[in-house]
Amino acid sequence: MQILKKSRIPLWRCWEIGWCRDWAAQYEDFAAYQKYGLGAVILKDGEPVSGASSYSGYIRGIEVEIDTREDYRRQGLALVCGAKLILECIKRGWYPSWDAQNPWSAALAEKLGYHLDHAYEAYEITKGAV
């Protein structure tokens, strides 16, 4: 496996792969991602298996999005990608905002130095749901 510093392969591929689409889905195209986004990806045989990316960006900050392909989970890959993304944010003077969606995300965030500020209720709406 390899961690990529600069490559178009995993980022443009993520738009085509359901489990990692959110890494860059909020950006219009790869050019917009290159200008406003940031990410770290681990590849296996040229395919992304884990990554951390900016779900969205704002002035001097990003919203962190991390996911790992189901068959590669529980191996520490998300921790490696998250750490790399956070370090790159720090180098740029950006704040990596983390809004943990579930207990696993919160546990990973704590391993990376985040602390729970407060809990709140959120609702997820699925298109076409009855």
N, CA, C and O atoms as a GROMACS GRO file, in nm:
protein
  520
    1MET      N    1   0.083  -0.117   0.000
    1MET     CA    2   0.000   0.000   0.000
    1MET      C    3   0.088   0.124   0.000
    1MET      O    4   0.202   0.120   0.046
    2GLN      N    5   0.034   0.231  -0.051
    2GLN     CA    6   0.110   0.354  -0.055
    2GLN      C    7   0.021   0.472  -0.020
    2GLN      O    8  -0.099   0.472  -0.046
    3ILE      N    9   0.081   0.572   0.040
    3ILE     CA   10   0.010   0.697   0.067
    3ILE      C   11   0.055   0.795  -0.040
    3ILE      O   12   0.175   0.816  -0.060
    4LEU      N   13  -0.040   0.853  -0.108
    4LEU     CA   14  -0.007   0.944  -0.217
    4LEU      C   15  -0.003   1.088  -0.168
    4LEU      O   16  -0.088   1.132  -0.092
    5LYS      N   17   0.098   1.159  -0.213
    5LYS     CA   18   0.106   1.302  -0.183
    5LYS      C   19   0.033   1.382  -0.289
    5LYS      O   20  -0.050   1.467  -0.256
    6LYS      N   21   0.063   1.357  -0.416
    6LYS     CA   22  -0.003   1.429  -0.524
    6LYS      C   23  -0.034   1.331  -0.636
    6LYS      O   24   0.057   1.272  -0.695
    7SER      N   25  -0.160   1.314  -0.663
    7SER     CA   26  -0.200   1.227  -0.772
    7SER      C   27  -0.345   1.257  -0.809
    7SER      O   28  -0.427   1.287  -0.723
    8ARG      N   29  -0.374   1.248  -0.935
    8ARG     CA   30  -0.511   1.266  -0.980
    8ARG      C   31  -0.591   1.136  -0.968
    8ARG      O   32  -0.713   1.141  -0.959
    9ILE      N   33  -0.526   1.024  -0.967
    9ILE     CA   34  -0.594   0.895  -0.974
    9ILE      C   35  -0.698   0.875  -0.865
    9ILE      O   36  -0.814   0.853  -0.898
   10PRO      N   37  -0.662   0.881  -0.735
   10PRO     CA   38  -0.764   0.849  -0.636
   10PRO      C   39  -0.875   0.953  -0.629
   10PRO      O   40  -0.989   0.919  -0.598
   11LEU      N   41  -0.844   1.079  -0.657
   11LEU     CA   42  -0.946   1.181  -0.643
   11LEU      C   43  -1.050   1.176  -0.754
   11LEU      O   44  -1.170   1.183  -0.725
   12TRP      N   45  -1.009   1.163  -0.878
   12TRP     CA   46  -1.113   1.156  -0.980
   12TRP      C   47  -1.185   1.024  -0.974
   12TRP      O   48  -1.302   1.017  -1.012
   13ARG      N   49  -1.119   0.918  -0.928
   13ARG     CA   50  -1.185   0.788  -0.913
   13ARG      C   51  -1.290   0.790  -0.803
   13ARG      O   52  -1.389   0.718  -0.811
   14CYS      N   53  -1.271   0.872  -0.700
   14CYS     CA   54  -1.366   0.868  -0.589
   14CYS      C   55  -1.505   0.913  -0.631
   14CYS      O   56  -1.604   0.873  -0.569
   15TRP      N   57  -1.516   0.996  -0.734
   15TRP     CA   58  -1.650   1.034  -0.782
   15TRP      C   59  -1.724   0.913  -0.838
   15TRP      O   60  -1.847   0.912  -0.841
   16GLU      N   61  -1.652   0.812  -0.882
   16GLU     CA   62  -1.711   0.692  -0.943
   16GLU      C   63  -1.734   0.579  -0.843
   16GLU      O   64  -1.803   0.482  -0.875
   17ILE      N   65  -1.678   0.589  -0.722
   17ILE     CA   66  -1.683   0.481  -0.624
   17ILE      C   67  -1.774   0.526  -0.509
   17ILE      O   68  -1.744   0.623  -0.441
   18GLY      N   69  -1.882   0.454  -0.490
   18GLY     CA   70  -1.983   0.494  -0.393
   18GLY      C   71  -1.934   0.519  -0.252
   18GLY      O   72  -1.970   0.620  -0.192
   19TRP      N   73  -1.852   0.430  -0.198
   19TRP     CA   74  -1.814   0.439  -0.056
   19TRP      C   75  -1.725   0.560  -0.028
   19TRP      O   76  -1.720   0.606   0.086
   20CYS      N   77  -1.654   0.613  -0.129
   20CYS     CA   78  -1.565   0.727  -0.103
   20CYS      C   79  -1.605   0.853  -0.179
   20CYS      O   80  -1.528   0.948  -0.187
   21ARG      N   81  -1.724   0.855  -0.234
   21ARG     CA   82  -1.772   0.970  -0.312
   21ARG      C   83  -1.771   1.100  -0.232
   21ARG      O   84  -1.742   1.206  -0.286
   22ASP      N   85  -1.802   1.091  -0.102
   22ASP     CA   86  -1.809   1.213  -0.021
   22ASP      C   87  -1.675   1.281   0.000
   22ASP      O   88  -1.671   1.395   0.047
   23TRP      N   89  -1.564   1.217  -0.033
   23TRP     CA   90  -1.434   1.282  -0.021
   23TRP      C   91  -1.430   1.410  -0.104
   23TRP      O   92  -1.364   1.507  -0.065
   24ALA      N   93  -1.498   1.411  -0.216
   24ALA     CA   94  -1.489   1.526  -0.306
   24ALA      C   95  -1.621   1.565  -0.372
   24ALA      O   96  -1.622   1.650  -0.461
   25ALA      N   97  -1.731   1.505  -0.330
   25ALA     CA   98  -1.860   1.527  -0.397
   25ALA      C   99  -1.910   1.671  -0.389
   25ALA      O  100  -1.990   1.712  -0.473
   26GLN      N  101  -1.866   1.747  -0.291
   26GLN     CA  102  -1.911   1.885  -0.277
   26GLN      C  103  -1.839   1.981  -0.370
   26GLN      O  104  -1.875   2.098  -0.380
   27TYR      N  105  -1.736   1.931  -0.438
   27TYR     CA  106  -1.659   2.015  -0.531
   27TYR      C  107  -1.710   1.991  -0.672
   27TYR      O  108  -1.742   1.878  -0.709
   28GLU      N  109  -1.717   2.098  -0.750
   28GLU     CA  110  -1.772   2.091  -0.885
   28GLU      C  111  -1.694   1.993  -0.974
   28GLU      O  112  -1.754   1.916  -1.050
   29ASP      N  113  -1.562   1.997  -0.964
   29ASP     CA  114  -1.478   1.910  -1.046
   29ASP      C  115  -1.340   1.901  -0.980
   29ASP      O  116  -1.317   1.959  -0.874
   30PHE      N  117  -1.250   1.829  -1.045
   30PHE     CA  118  -1.117   1.810  -0.987
   30PHE      C  119  -1.042   1.942  -0.975
   30PHE      O  120  -0.966   1.960  -0.880
   31ALA      N  121  -1.060   2.032  -1.070
   31ALA     CA  122  -0.991   2.162  -1.064
   31ALA      C  123  -1.033   2.239  -0.938
   31ALA      O  124  -0.949   2.300  -0.872
   32ALA      N  125  -1.161   2.236  -0.906
   32ALA     CA  126  -1.209   2.304  -0.785
   32ALA      C  127  -1.153   2.236  -0.661
   32ALA      O  128  -1.116   2.304  -0.564
   33TYR      N  129  -1.146   2.104  -0.663
   33TYR     CA  130  -1.088   2.032  -0.549
   33TYR      C  131  -0.941   2.070  -0.530
   33TYR      O  132  -0.896   2.095  -0.418
   34GLN      N  133  -0.867   2.074  -0.640
   34GLN     CA  134  -0.725   2.111  -0.632
   34GLN      C  135  -0.708   2.250  -0.573
   34GLN      O  136  -0.613   2.274  -0.498
   35LYS      N  137  -0.797   2.342  -0.605
   35LYS     CA  138  -0.785   2.480  -0.560
   35LYS      C  139  -0.828   2.497  -0.414
   35LYS      O  140  -0.764   2.570  -0.338
   36TYR      N  141  -0.936   2.428  -0.374
   36TYR     CA  142  -0.995   2.452  -0.242
   36TYR      C  143  -0.990   2.332  -0.148
   36TYR      O  144  -1.014   2.347  -0.028
   37GLY      N  145  -0.959   2.214  -0.198
   37GLY     CA  146  -0.964   2.094  -0.117
   37GLY      C  147  -0.827   2.041  -0.078
   37GLY      O  148  -0.724   2.096  -0.116
   38LEU      N  149  -0.830   1.934  -0.002
   38LEU     CA  150  -0.708   1.873   0.048
   38LEU      C  151  -0.740   1.730   0.089
   38LEU      O  152  -0.848   1.705   0.143
   39GLY      N  153  -0.648   1.637   0.065
   39GLY     CA  154  -0.677   1.500   0.104
   39GLY      C  155  -0.554   1.412   0.110
   39GLY      O  156  -0.447   1.447   0.059
   40ALA      N  157  -0.570   1.296   0.173
   40ALA     CA  158  -0.468   1.193   0.181
   40ALA      C  159  -0.538   1.060   0.154
   40ALA      O  160  -0.644   1.032   0.211
   41VAL      N  161  -0.480   0.978   0.068
   41VAL     CA  162  -0.542   0.853   0.027
   41VAL      C  163  -0.441   0.739   0.036
   41VAL      O  164  -0.324   0.757   0.004
   42ILE      N  165  -0.487   0.623   0.079
   42ILE     CA  166  -0.405   0.502   0.075
   42ILE      C  167  -0.460   0.415  -0.037
   42ILE      O  168  -0.580   0.388  -0.043
   43LEU      N  169  -0.371   0.371  -0.125
   43LEU     CA  170  -0.409   0.288  -0.238
   43LEU      C  171  -0.358   0.145  -0.220
   43LEU      O  172  -0.253   0.123  -0.160
   44LYS      N  173  -0.432   0.052  -0.272
   44LYS     CA  174  -0.390  -0.087  -0.283
   44LYS      C  175  -0.414  -0.127  -0.428
   44LYS      O  176  -0.527  -0.125  -0.475
   45ASP      N  177  -0.307  -0.164  -0.497
   45ASP     CA  178  -0.316  -0.199  -0.639
   45ASP      C  179  -0.383  -0.090  -0.721
   45ASP      O  180  -0.462  -0.118  -0.811
   46GLY      N  181  -0.350   0.036  -0.688
   46GLY     CA  182  -0.401   0.149  -0.765
   46GLY      C  183  -0.542   0.193  -0.730
   46GLY      O  184  -0.592   0.289  -0.788
   47GLU      N  185  -0.607   0.126  -0.636
   47GLU     CA  186  -0.743   0.161  -0.597
   47GLU      C  187  -0.744   0.217  -0.455
   47GLU      O  188  -0.672   0.167  -0.368
   48PRO      N  189  -0.826   0.320  -0.429
   48PRO     CA  190  -0.833   0.374  -0.293
   48PRO      C  191  -0.895   0.273  -0.197
   48PRO      O  192  -0.997   0.211  -0.228
   49VAL      N  193  -0.833   0.258  -0.079
   49VAL     CA  194  -0.889   0.172   0.025
   49VAL      C  195  -0.919   0.251   0.152
   49VAL      O  196  -0.996   0.206   0.237
   50SER      N  197  -0.858   0.367   0.166
   50SER     CA  198  -0.885   0.454   0.281
   50SER      C  199  -0.843   0.596   0.245
   50SER      O  200  -0.752   0.617   0.165
   51GLY      N  201  -0.910   0.692   0.306
   51GLY     CA  202  -0.872   0.829   0.279
   51GLY      C  203  -0.935   0.928   0.375
   51GLY      O  204  -1.036   0.900   0.440
   52ALA      N  205  -0.874   1.043   0.381
   52ALA     CA  206  -0.925   1.156   0.457
   52ALA      C  207  -0.920   1.276   0.364
   52ALA      O  208  -0.820   1.300   0.297
   53SER      N  209  -1.028   1.350   0.359
   53SER     CA  210  -1.037   1.458   0.263
   53SER      C  211  -1.120   1.572   0.320
   53SER      O  212  -1.185   1.558   0.423
   54SER      N  213  -1.116   1.682   0.251
   54SER     CA  214  -1.201   1.795   0.287
   54SER      C  215  -1.338   1.773   0.224
   54SER      O  216  -1.352   1.778   0.102
   55TYR      N  217  -1.438   1.747   0.307
   55TYR     CA  218  -1.575   1.734   0.258
   55TYR      C  219  -1.618   1.866   0.197
   55TYR      O  220  -1.686   1.870   0.094
   56SER      N  221  -1.576   1.974   0.262
   56SER     CA  222  -1.598   2.108   0.210
   56SER      C  223  -1.488   2.197   0.268
   56SER      O  224  -1.418   2.159   0.362
   57GLY      N  225  -1.475   2.313   0.210
   57GLY     CA  226  -1.373   2.405   0.257
   57GLY      C  227  -1.429   2.544   0.278
   57GLY      O  228  -1.533   2.579   0.222
   58TYR      N  229  -1.360   2.621   0.358
   58TYR     CA  230  -1.398   2.759   0.384
   58TYR      C  231  -1.268   2.834   0.410
   58TYR      O  232  -1.161   2.773   0.412
   59ILE      N  233  -1.274   2.963   0.430
   59ILE     CA  234  -1.152   3.042   0.449
   59ILE      C  235  -1.076   2.989   0.570
   59ILE      O  236  -1.126   2.991   0.682
   60ARG      N  237  -0.955   2.942   0.545
   60ARG     CA  238  -0.864   2.889   0.646
   60ARG      C  239  -0.916   2.766   0.720
   60ARG      O  240  -0.887   2.747   0.838
   61GLY      N  241  -0.995   2.682   0.651
   61GLY     CA  242  -1.041   2.561   0.717
   61GLY      C  243  -1.112   2.464   0.624
   61GLY      O  244  -1.149   2.498   0.512
   62ILE      N  245  -1.130   2.343   0.675
   62ILE     CA  246  -1.203   2.239   0.602
   62ILE      C  247  -1.292   2.162   0.700
   62ILE      O  248  -1.272   2.168   0.821
   63GLU      N  249  -1.389   2.091   0.645
   63GLU     CA  250  -1.466   1.992   0.719
   63GLU      C  251  -1.407   1.856   0.683
   63GLU      O  252  -1.401   1.821   0.565
   64VAL      N  253  -1.365   1.781   0.781
   64VAL     CA  254  -1.297   1.653   0.759
   64VAL      C  255  -1.398   1.544   0.722
   64VAL      O  256  -1.504   1.532   0.782
   65GLU      N  257  -1.362   1.465   0.621
   65GLU     CA  258  -1.439   1.347   0.577
   65GLU      C  259  -1.342   1.231   0.569
   65GLU      O  260  -1.244   1.236   0.493
   66ILE      N  261  -1.366   1.126   0.645
   66ILE     CA  262  -1.278   1.009   0.645
   66ILE      C  263  -1.361   0.883   0.624
   66ILE      O  264  -1.469   0.868   0.681
   67ASP      N  265  -1.311   0.795   0.540
   67ASP     CA  266  -1.376   0.665   0.522
   67ASP      C  267  -1.274   0.562   0.477
   67ASP      O  268  -1.172   0.595   0.418
   68THR      N  269  -1.304   0.438   0.507
   68THR     CA  270  -1.220   0.325   0.466
   68THR      C  271  -1.311   0.219   0.407
   68THR      O  272  -1.420   0.192   0.458
   69ARG      N  273  -1.265   0.159   0.299
   69ARG     CA  274  -1.342   0.052   0.236
   69ARG      C  275  -1.366  -0.057   0.341
   69ARG      O  276  -1.278  -0.090   0.420
   70GLU      N  277  -1.486  -0.113   0.341
   70GLU     CA  278  -1.528  -0.205   0.446
   70GLU      C  279  -1.428  -0.319   0.472
   70GLU      O  280  -1.404  -0.353   0.588
   71ASP      N  281  -1.372  -0.378   0.368
   71ASP     CA  282  -1.281  -0.491   0.386
   71ASP      C  283  -1.141  -0.451   0.434
   71ASP      O  284  -1.056  -0.538   0.454
   72TYR      N  285  -1.116  -0.321   0.452
   72TYR     CA  286  -0.987  -0.273   0.504
   72TYR      C  287  -1.001  -0.201   0.637
   72TYR      O  288  -0.905  -0.143   0.687
   73ARG      N  289  -1.120  -0.205   0.696
   73ARG     CA  290  -1.141  -0.136   0.823
   73ARG      C  291  -1.073  -0.208   0.939
   73ARG      O  292  -1.039  -0.326   0.930
   74ARG      N  293  -1.054  -0.135   1.047
   74ARG     CA  294  -0.994  -0.187   1.172
   74ARG      C  295  -0.846  -0.223   1.155
   74ARG      O  296  -0.796  -0.312   1.223
   75GLN      N  297  -0.778  -0.153   1.065
   75GLN     CA  298  -0.634  -0.175   1.044
   75GLN      C  299  -0.552  -0.048   1.069
   75GLN      O  300  -0.431  -0.047   1.046
   76GLY      N  301  -0.617   0.057   1.115
   76GLY     CA  302  -0.547   0.182   1.143
   76GLY      C  303  -0.527   0.273   1.024
   76GLY      O  304  -0.459   0.375   1.034
   77LEU      N  305  -0.586   0.239   0.910
   77LEU     CA  306  -0.566   0.319   0.789
   77LEU      C  307  -0.631   0.457   0.799
   77LEU      O  308  -0.574   0.556   0.756
   78ALA      N  309  -0.751   0.462   0.857
   78ALA     CA  310  -0.819   0.591   0.873
   78ALA      C  311  -0.739   0.681   0.967
   78ALA      O  312  -0.734   0.803   0.947
   79LEU      N  313  -0.677   0.624   1.068
   79LEU     CA  314  -0.594   0.701   1.160
   79LEU      C  315  -0.476   0.763   1.087
   79LEU      O  316  -0.444   0.880   1.109
   80VAL      N  317  -0.411   0.686   1.001
   80VAL     CA  318  -0.297   0.735   0.923
   80VAL      C  319  -0.341   0.847   0.830
   80VAL      O  320  -0.277   0.952   0.823
   81CYS      N  321  -0.450   0.825   0.758
   81CYS     CA  322  -0.499   0.928   0.665
   81CYS      C  323  -0.543   1.054   0.738
   81CYS      O  324  -0.513   1.165   0.695
   82GLY      N  325  -0.613   1.037   0.850
   82GLY     CA  326  -0.657   1.151   0.928
   82GLY      C  327  -0.540   1.232   0.981
   82GLY      O  328  -0.542   1.355   0.976
   83ALA      N  329  -0.438   1.162   1.030
   83ALA     CA  330  -0.319   1.232   1.082
   83ALA      C  331  -0.250   1.310   0.971
   83ALA      O  332  -0.209   1.424   0.992
   84LYS      N  333  -0.236   1.250   0.854
   84LYS     CA  334  -0.173   1.318   0.741
   84LYS      C  335  -0.252   1.443   0.700
   84LYS      O  336  -0.194   1.549   0.676
   85LEU      N  337  -0.384   1.429   0.693
   85LEU     CA  338  -0.468   1.543   0.655
   85LEU      C  339  -0.455   1.656   0.758
   85LEU      O  340  -0.442   1.773   0.720
   86ILE      N  341  -0.459   1.623   0.884
   86ILE     CA  342  -0.448   1.724   0.989
   86ILE      C  343  -0.313   1.795   0.983
   86ILE      O  344  -0.305   1.917   0.995
   87LEU      N  345  -0.206   1.718   0.965
   87LEU     CA  346  -0.072   1.779   0.955
   87LEU      C  347  -0.062   1.873   0.835
   87LEU      O  348  -0.001   1.979   0.845
   88GLU      N  349  -0.121   1.834   0.722
   88GLU     CA  350  -0.120   1.920   0.604
   88GLU      C  351  -0.200   2.047   0.629
   88GLU      O  352  -0.162   2.155   0.583
   89CYS      N  353  -0.311   2.036   0.701
   89CYS     CA  354  -0.390   2.154   0.736
   89CYS      C  355  -0.307   2.249   0.823
   89CYS      O  356  -0.305   2.370   0.800
   90ILE      N  357  -0.239   2.193   0.921
   90ILE     CA  358  -0.157   2.275   1.011
   90ILE      C  359  -0.049   2.348   0.932
   90ILE      O  360  -0.024   2.467   0.956
   91LYS      N  361   0.017   2.278   0.838
   91LYS     CA  362   0.120   2.342   0.754
   91LYS      C  363   0.065   2.463   0.679
   91LYS      O  364   0.136   2.561   0.659
   92ARG      N  365  -0.063   2.455   0.638
   92ARG     CA  366  -0.125   2.562   0.559
   92ARG      C  367  -0.193   2.668   0.645
   92ARG      O  368  -0.240   2.770   0.595
   93GLY      N  369  -0.197   2.643   0.776
   93GLY     CA  370  -0.266   2.736   0.864
   93GLY      C  371  -0.418   2.719   0.857
   93GLY      O  372  -0.491   2.814   0.887
   94TRP      N  373  -0.465   2.602   0.819
   94TRP     CA  374  -0.608   2.572   0.808
   94TRP      C  375  -0.655   2.499   0.932
   94TRP      O  376  -0.577   2.427   0.995
   95TYR      N  377  -0.782   2.517   0.969
   95TYR     CA  378  -0.841   2.443   1.080
   95TYR      C  379  -0.916   2.322   1.026
   95TYR      O  380  -1.008   2.339   0.946
   96PRO      N  381  -0.881   2.200   1.068
   96PRO     CA  382  -0.952   2.079   1.026
   96PRO      C  383  -1.071   2.052   1.119
   96PRO      O  384  -1.056   1.984   1.220
   97SER      N  385  -1.186   2.104   1.085
   97SER     CA  386  -1.306   2.088   1.168
   97SER      C  387  -1.360   1.946   1.156
   97SER      O  388  -1.374   1.893   1.046
   98TRP      N  389  -1.391   1.884   1.270
   98TRP     CA  390  -1.437   1.745   1.272
   98TRP      C  391  -1.574   1.741   1.339
   98TRP      O  392  -1.587   1.779   1.456
   99ASP      N  393  -1.673   1.695   1.267
   99ASP     CA  394  -1.808   1.681   1.318
   99ASP      C  395  -1.840   1.532   1.314
   99ASP      O  396  -1.892   1.482   1.215
  100ALA      N  397  -1.810   1.462   1.423
  100ALA     CA  398  -1.825   1.316   1.426
  100ALA      C  399  -1.971   1.275   1.407
  100ALA      O  400  -2.060   1.318   1.480
  101GLN      N  401  -1.993   1.189   1.306
  101GLN     CA  402  -2.128   1.145   1.272
  101GLN      C  403  -2.175   1.028   1.358
  101GLN      O  404  -2.295   1.007   1.374
  102ASN      N  405  -2.080   0.952   1.413
  102ASN     CA  406  -2.116   0.832   1.487
  102ASN      C  407  -2.009   0.803   1.593
  102ASN      O  408  -1.906   0.871   1.596
  103PRO      N  409  -2.032   0.706   1.679
  103PRO     CA  410  -1.935   0.677   1.786
  103PRO      C  411  -1.796   0.637   1.734
  103PRO      O  412  -1.696   0.668   1.799
  104TRP      N  413  -1.788   0.571   1.620
  104TRP     CA  414  -1.659   0.529   1.564
  104TRP      C  415  -1.580   0.652   1.518
  104TRP      O  416  -1.459   0.660   1.537
  105SER      N  417  -1.651   0.746   1.457
  105SER     CA  418  -1.587   0.870   1.414
  105SER      C  419  -1.539   0.951   1.535
  105SER      O  420  -1.430   1.008   1.533
  106ALA      N  421  -1.620   0.955   1.639
  106ALA     CA  422  -1.582   1.027   1.760
  106ALA      C  423  -1.458   0.963   1.824
  106ALA      O  424  -1.369   1.034   1.870
  107ALA      N  425  -1.452   0.831   1.827
  107ALA     CA  426  -1.336   0.761   1.885
  107ALA      C  427  -1.210   0.790   1.804
  107ALA      O  428  -1.103   0.813   1.862
  108LEU      N  429  -1.222   0.790   1.671
  108LEU     CA  430  -1.107   0.822   1.586
  108LEU      C  431  -1.063   0.967   1.609
  108LEU      O  432  -0.944   0.995   1.618
  109ALA      N  433  -1.158   1.057   1.618
  109ALA     CA  434  -1.126   1.198   1.642
  109ALA      C  435  -1.050   1.214   1.774
  109ALA      O  436  -0.954   1.290   1.781
  110GLU      N  437  -1.093   1.143   1.877
  110GLU     CA  438  -1.024   1.151   2.006
  110GLU      C  439  -0.881   1.099   1.997
  110GLU      O  440  -0.791   1.154   2.060
  111LYS      N  441  -0.860   0.992   1.918
  111LYS     CA  442  -0.724   0.941   1.899
  111LYS      C  443  -0.634   1.045   1.832
  111LYS      O  444  -0.513   1.046   1.853
  112LEU      N  445  -0.696   1.132   1.752
  112LEU     CA  446  -0.621   1.234   1.680
  112LEU      C  447  -0.615   1.367   1.756
  112LEU      O  448  -0.569   1.468   1.702
  113GLY      N  449  -0.662   1.368   1.881
  113GLY     CA  450  -0.647   1.485   1.965
  113GLY      C  451  -0.769   1.574   1.981
  113GLY      O  452  -0.762   1.675   2.050
  114TYR      N  453  -0.881   1.539   1.918
  114TYR     CA  454  -1.002   1.619   1.933
  114TYR      C  455  -1.070   1.585   2.065
  114TYR      O  456  -1.051   1.477   2.120
  115HIS      N  457  -1.150   1.679   2.115
  115HIS     CA  458  -1.226   1.658   2.238
  115HIS      C  459  -1.371   1.694   2.211
  115HIS      O  460  -1.400   1.787   2.136
  116LEU      N  461  -1.463   1.619   2.272
  116LEU     CA  462  -1.606   1.644   2.255
  116LEU      C  463  -1.642   1.781   2.310
  116LEU      O  464  -1.616   1.811   2.426
  117ASP      N  465  -1.700   1.864   2.226
  117ASP     CA  466  -1.748   1.995   2.268
  117ASP      C  467  -1.890   1.980   2.322
  117ASP      O  468  -1.917   2.013   2.438
  118HIS      N  469  -1.979   1.930   2.239
  118HIS     CA  470  -2.116   1.904   2.282
  118HIS      C  471  -2.185   1.816   2.178
  118HIS      O  472  -2.146   1.812   2.061
  119ALA      N  473  -2.287   1.744   2.223
  119ALA     CA  474  -2.367   1.660   2.133
  119ALA      C  475  -2.488   1.739   2.086
  119ALA      O  476  -2.533   1.832   2.153
  120TYR      N  477  -2.540   1.702   1.970
  120TYR     CA  478  -2.661   1.764   1.919
  120TYR      C  479  -2.734   1.663   1.831
  120TYR      O  480  -2.674   1.566   1.784
  121GLU      N  481  -2.861   1.686   1.809
  121GLU     CA  482  -2.940   1.596   1.726
  121GLU      C  483  -2.925   1.636   1.580
  121GLU      O  484  -2.926   1.754   1.546
  122ALA      N  485  -2.911   1.537   1.495
  122ALA     CA  486  -2.904   1.559   1.351
  122ALA      C  487  -2.997   1.459   1.284
  122ALA      O  488  -3.019   1.349   1.335
  123TYR      N  489  -3.051   1.497   1.172
  123TYR     CA  490  -3.143   1.410   1.099
  123TYR      C  491  -3.085   1.385   0.960
  123TYR      O  492  -3.033   1.475   0.895
  124GLU      N  493  -3.096   1.262   0.917
  124GLU     CA  494  -3.048   1.225   0.784
  124GLU      C  495  -3.168   1.192   0.698
  124GLU      O  496  -3.253   1.111   0.735
  125ILE      N  497  -3.175   1.255   0.583
  125ILE     CA  498  -3.286   1.234   0.492
  125ILE      C  499  -3.234   1.158   0.372
  125ILE      O  500  -3.136   1.197   0.308
  126THR      N  501  -3.300   1.048   0.343
  126THR     CA  502  -3.261   0.966   0.228
  126THR      C  503  -3.357   0.994   0.114
  126THR      O  504  -3.479   0.983   0.129
  127LYS      N  505  -3.301   1.029   0.000
  127LYS     CA  506  -3.383   1.059  -0.119
  127LYS      C  507  -3.465   0.935  -0.157
  127LYS      O  508  -3.411   0.825  -0.168
  128GLY      N  509  -3.593   0.954  -0.176
  128GLY     CA  510  -3.680   0.845  -0.217
  128GLY      C  511  -3.730   0.760  -0.100
  128GLY      O  512  -3.802   0.662  -0.122
  129ALA      N  513  -3.694   0.795   0.023
  129ALA     CA  514  -3.738   0.718   0.139
  129ALA      C  515  -3.885   0.744   0.165
  129ALA      O  516  -3.936   0.853   0.138
  130VAL      N  517  -3.952   0.644   0.217
  130VAL     CA  518  -4.094   0.658   0.248
  130VAL      C  519  -4.111   0.679   0.396
  130VAL      O  520  -4.224   0.692   0.444
   0.00000   0.00000   0.00000
